Amino acid sequence: MSMNLKFLLSAAICAAGWAQSAAAISNLELIAVGSLGGTNDLSGLTGNLENGLAKSILGGVGSGLAYAGNNLFLATPDRGPNATAWNSALEDTTSYISRFHTISMNLSATASGAYAYTLVPTLQATTKLYSPTALVYGTVGSGGVSGTPSENSVGVNYFTGRSDGYDATQNSVSPNNGRFDPEAIRMSNDGSKVYVSDEYGAYLYEFDKATGARTRAFALPGNLAVATQGPTTASEGSPTNTTGRVANKGMEGLAITPDGSKLIGVMQAPLLQDTNKSVRIVTVDIASGTTHEYAYQLTTGSGISEILAINNDEFLVDERDGKGLGDGTNAVVKQLFKINLSGATDVTSMAGDLAAQKVTKSLFLDVKAALNAKGITSAQVPAKMEAMAWGADIIDSGELFHTLYLANDNDFVPGIAGGNNFYVFAVKASELQSFQAQAVPLPAAAFLMAPALAGMVGLRRRRRA
C-alpha cells in the first residue's frame, strides 16, 4: 500500500461522520478547539510527589505532540508540576516520572457554531520512560529527600524531572543523568520507536514505543553542553558556564523527516557562546548518528518551541514570546515560519553572530491573529503554545486539506494557564504542494476496513449555503 493511500485511508477513518457545516472553510483557518479533561493520567502510579501532588497528575501535555496514525497522537508533558513550591534549591522540581500519553482525537464536522469542526480528545494510555541501565539521581539541596524513584526495580530506572539528577563529574549531555525534561516527541516510520528531546542536556533519546525503555542515546554536538551542571538556572548560567545551552532552554523542538531518516532538533534560545538572536538547528542522521548544525535567527519572538517537517528539506518553526494565558499578560508573538535547510551553511564550528549564515524563512501562519479572529482574545491565547503535529487529511467542500494541530503546555496549573488544549488548523493541500506525509502505520483494524474506505475517499462533505 502506498504512503499516500495510507494517509487518505487514515483521513477517511477520522472523517467518518459526514455532518453538515455552515460554510466552506478557508486556508489556515482555525477549525476546531478541544481540551483533554481529567486530573489523573493512566500511568498507574500511586502516592504523592515531594510537593504533595499526585504522581499520576495529568497536565502539561502540550510540551510535545506527534501524529501516530489514524486519529492517534502521542503527547509528552515536561519535567512535571514544579509550579507548586516545596524546595527552591531544586527550583521546586520533583521526581515526577517522565512519560508520554497516547491520545485519540475525534475530529468531526459541526452543523453550526464558531468552529466548522468539533474535536474530542480522549486519553488512551500513558507510557513511563526508563533506562535499563543505572542512572544518577541526586540529593543536592533537597533536605535529605532522595531523588531516586521508589518505583525503580532491577533493569527499570525511571527518568524524572528532579533538577539534581546528574553526574557532577560529567558535562550536561551525559546519558547517565537521571534528570529529563521532555519537550518534543516524534514517532519512527515503522511505529516501533519514539524519539524525545529535552532541555536539561540537551538530550535526544530513542525509546521503545511499547515499553518506554530507552534503546539509544544520540551523541549530540559537544558545543550544546555546559561543562558544569547545577540544580538551578542560576547555578548553570554565566559566569559558571560560558558555552553550551542556556539553562532550561535546551532542545525544545524536534522533527522527523517524512522518509524517516533524520531527526531535526532545535534549541529554544541562542547558546551561551552565540549572539544576535542566532538559534541552532541540529540535524541527526538516525542510521549513522552524523550531525550538522544550522543557524535560525529569531524575528520578534523570544524563543522557539517546536519544529515540524513539511518535507525532507522544508520545516515549520514555532517562534513565540512567553506572554499570554498563564503569564497574566496579552500574547503578542505566536508565529509559524517556513524554512528550507537545503543548501544551508553548516555552523557547527562557528560561534558568535551567525546571522550571515541564517536560513531563509517566511511567515506561514500568525497563530495569535488566527485565534483572535475566532474570538479568542490575546489574554486567552496560551503563553506556552509549544507543540505541533500534522494530523489526518480531510476533504471539505470538495477540497483536500491537511490538518495542523497545535497544543499548549499549561504547566499543570489549569486554573492559571488553561486546560490541556488542542487547536486544529486547516491547510489547503493546493497551497502547500511540497507537503509530504510521514509514512506512519495504520492500526490493524484500518486494513480490515480498507476495501470499504477506498470508496469513501472520493466522497465530499456537503455544505449548507
N, C-alpha and C positions, 0 to 999 in steps of 0.2 A: 504494500500500500504506500503510495507516495506521501511525502510530507504535507503537501497542500490538501490532499484528500483527507488525511488525518485531522488537519486543522479545521476543515469545513465540517467534517462529521462532528467534531467536538463542538463547533459553534451550533450545529443543528440540535445537539442534545441540550445545550444550555438555553437555547431559544425555543424550546418545545412548546411553550404556551403562546398562542398567536393572538393575544389580546389586542384590542384596538387602542390607539392613542390619538390625541387631539390633532397633532400636526407632525409633519416630517421633521426629523432632527437635522441640525446643521453641523458642519465640520468643527471639531474641537469644542462641542457643546458638552456641558455637564449634564449627563442624562440620568444619574441616579446617585443617591447617598444612602449608605446603610451603616448600621452600628452593631458590633458584636456585644451582646449582652452577657450578664453573669458576673459573679465575683470570684469564682474559682475555676481553675483550668482542669484538665484531665490527666495531670501528672501522677496522681495517686499519692502525692506527698501529704503527710500529716504533720501536725505540730506547727510551731511558730519560728520565725526568724529572730535574729538578735533584737530587732526593733519591735517585736511583738506582733507583727503582721503574719498572716498565714503563709506557709511555704508554697501553697498552691494558689496564691493570689493571681488573678488574671488582670493583665494590664500591659501597656507599652507595646502592643503587638504590631504597631506601625513602624518599628525600627527597621524592619526588613520584610520584603514581600516577594514571593516567587510564584510564577504560574507552574502548576503541576499536572496539567491536562484536565480535560472535561471542565467541570466547574470547581476544581480543587485548587487551593493555593496553600503555600507554606508561609508562615509568618513567624518572625522571631522578635521577642522582646529583648531589651538590652540587659544591663547588669543588675536590674531589679529595682525595688522600691526604696531608693535612697533619699526620697523627699521627706521621709519620716526620721526625725533626729534620734540618734542613740549614741554615736561616737564620732565627734568631729575630727579626731585624729585619723579616721578612716573615711572621711567625707561621708559618713553615715551609710556607707555601702555594707551589704550583708552577704552571708553565704547562700544567697539565692542561687539555686542550681540553674545553669544555662539550659535553654530548651528551645524547641520550635513547635509551633502549632500547625495542625492541618485543619483548614477551614474550607467549608463548601460555600460557594457564592451563588445563590439562586437569583439570576437576573431575568426579569420578565417584563413584558410591555405593560404600560399603565394606560387605562382608558382616559384618565384625566388627571389634572393636578399640576404641581410645579415641575415635576420631572416626567420625562417620557417613559422611564422605566422604574421598576421597583427592585431594590437589592436587599436580599435577606441573607446575611452571613450566619453560619452555624458552625460551632466548634465541633470537630470530629475526633481529634486525637491530640495528645501532647507527648512529645518525644524528648527525653532528657539527654544531654550531651556529656560524654565522658571519655576518658583516656584509659586504654587497657594497661598502660604503664603508669608508674607513680608520678605524682605531681607535687609541687612545692606549695604548701599553704602557710600563711603567716599568722603572727600574733602581734605584729608591730602596733603599739599604742592601743591595743584592744582590751586592756584591763584584764588580761588573762583569759579572755574568751577565745577559744580555738577557732580558727578558720576552716578546719577540716570538716567536711560534711559528715554528719553522723550516718548518712545513708551509704557511705562508701563500703565496698566489700572487696574481696580478692579479685583483681582484674577489672574493677569498676571504680574509677577515680573521677568524680564529677568535677566539671569546671564550674566556678562560681563567680559572683560579682564582687567578692571581697577585694578591696584595692591592695591589701597587703600580701596577696598570694603570689609572691615572686621570689626567685633565687637571686639574692643580692650580689652573688659572685658573677652573674651573667648580665648581658645587656637585655633590653626590653623585648627582643624578638625570640628569646629562649623558649622553645616548645615545652620545657619542663614546668613553666609557670602555671599555677592553678587558676589564676585570675583570667577572666574572659568577659569582654564587653561586646557582645554580638551586635553588629549594626547593619548587616546586609546578608542576604541568603539567596543562593541560586541552586537549581537542580541540574544534574547531569542529563544528557540527552536520553540515556537508557533508563532513567528514573531510579537508579540504584544508589546514587550518592547525592549529598548536598554539600555545598561549599559555603562557608561562613567567614566573613571578615570581621575585624574587631578594632577597637580604639586603643586598648591598653598596649599592644605590642609595638607596632601593629602586627597582628597575626592573620594568617589565611590558612584555614584548616579544611580538610575533607573529612566528612563523616558518612558512615553507613546510614542510609535513609531509614532503614527498617529498625535498626537497633540504637542509633545515636552514638555508636562507637567511633572515635577518631581513627581514621585509617591512613591519614597523611598530613604532615605539616609542611607547607611550601616554604622554601627558603627565600624570603623577601630580601631586597637590597639592604645592605648594612646602613646606608645613609638615612633610612627611615627610623632607625633605632636610637634611643637615648642610652648613653653609657651607664648612667646612674639612675636606678629606679627608686621610687618613693611611693608612699601610700596616699599622697595628696597631690593636687595640681601644683601647689606652691613648691613642694619638695622635688618636683621633677622639672621645674622651669628654670629659666635663666636667673642667676649665673651658674647654677649647678650643672646644667647641660646647655651647650651652645649649638649642638647639631641634633638632628632627629625630629621626630614628630612632636608637635605641641601636645602637652598633657591633655588627655581626654578629647583629642582631635586627630585620631589615627585614621585607619582605613574605613571611612564612613559608608562608602558605596561600593557595590560590586555588580558587574555584568558578566554574562557568559555569551560568547558569540553563537549565533544560530547553528553553526556547524559543530558546536560543542568542543572546539579545540582549544579555546583560550578563555582565561578569566581576565577581566579588566577591573582593577580596583582603583578607587580614587580617594585621596586623602581629604579630610574635611577642611583643612586650612593649610597655608604655607608651612613648610618645615622651618625649624628654628634658623637654619642657615640660608633660607630663601627670603626674598623681598618682593615688593611691588605686586602684592596680591597674586603671586605665582603659586598655583597648587599643582601637585604632581599626580599624574595618572600612571598607574603601573600595570603593564600587561604581563601575563604569565602563561606560557605555553604549558598546557596541562601534561602532555606526554613527557616533555624534556625538562620542564621547570625553568626554562630560559626566560629571563625578564628583560623588559625595556621600560623606560620612563619618558613621559611626555609632559609638556607644560600647558596648563589651563590657567588663564587669567580671569579672576573674578571681575564682574562688571559692577553691580551695585549691591550684591549680596555679601554677607559676612562669611559665608562658607558653603560647602557642598554637602548634600545629604545622600544623593543616590546617582547611579549611572545605569542606563538601560540600553541594550543593543537594539538598533534598528536593522542592521545587517552586520556583516563581519567587519566593516570599516566605520560605519556611522553609528553614533550613540546620542542618546538624550542625557543631559546633565541637569540635575535638580539643584539650582542655586537659590539660596534663600537667606533671609535675616532670621533673628531669633525673636521677632515680635509677633504678637497676636494672642489668641486664646491660650492661657497658661502662663503668659508673661504679664498679663494685665495691661497690655497696650494694643494699639492697632497694627495689624500686619501691614507691611509696606512692600517687601520683595519676596515673592514666591513665583519663580520663573523656571521654565524648562528651555534649555538651549540645545540646539542640534550641532554636533561637531563631527569631524571626519579625521581619523587618525592615519589615513592613507597618505604616505609621503611626509608625515610629521617628523621633526628632528628629535632624536634620542638625547635626553638631557641628563642621563644617569651620572655622567662625570662632571656635570656643571653644578654651580651653586650661585646664590645671589639673585640678581634680577634676571629672570628668564623670559621677560616679555617679548624679546626679539624672536624667541623660539616658540611662542604660544601657538596652539592650534587655532584654526579659524572657527568661528561659531556664529550662529544666527538664532534669533529668538524664535522658538517653536510655539510656546504657549505661555501666556501670562495667567498663571493659575489663580492668583488673587482676583484679577479682573473677571475671570470666568465665574468664580464663586460669588463675587459681588453682583454679577449680572443675574444670578439666581436668588438674590435676596439675602445672601449670607454676608453680613457686614464684616468690615475689616477686623473688628474686635472679636468676631466669631470664627475667623479663619485661624486654624490651629497654628501656634507658633512653630511647632516641630512637625512640619509636613515632610516626612523622611523617607517613605518607601514608595516604590514604583514598579509596576509589572504590567505586561500585556496580558489580556485575557482572551477568551474565545471571540471569534468574529461574530457579528450579527448582520442580518440583512434587513434594512429598514427602508420602506417605500421604494423598493426595487434597487437600492444601492448598498454595496458592501462597505461595512465599517469595521475597523479594528477597535477593540475596547482597551482603554488605558486606565489602569487602577492606581490611585494614589492613596496612601494611608498615613495617619498621624501617630506619633509617639506621645501618649498622654502622661508619661512618667508615673503611671499607676495612681494618679490623682484625678479621677474623672470629674470630681466636683470643681476642680480648678481648670483643668486643661481639656475638658470634654471627654466624650466616650471614645471607645476604640472604633474610629470611623473609617469608612472606605468611600472614596469618591471615584465615580466612573465617568470617563470622558469618551466621546465617540470621535474616532479619527477616520475620515474618508479614505478608503483604500486608493481612490483615484488621485488624492492629494499627497499620498506618501507611497509612490510606486516603487521606491527602493526597499520597502519593508520585506523582511524575510522572517518567517515564523520559526521559532526553535522547534525542533522535532521531538517534542515531548510525547511520551507514550500515552495511549488511551487505556483506561481501565478495561478489563476483560469483557465486562458487560456491554461495553460500547461496540465491540467487534461482533457480538451476537446480534446486535441491533443494526449492524451496518447495512444489510440489504434494504431495510425499510428507510433508513436515514438517507441512503443515496438518492431516493426520490424526493426527500424533504429539502435537499439543498437548493433546488430550484424554486422553492416556494418564496413568496414575498408577503410581508406583513401588509395587511390592509389598513388604511388610514382614513379617518373621518376628515372631510374637508373642513 
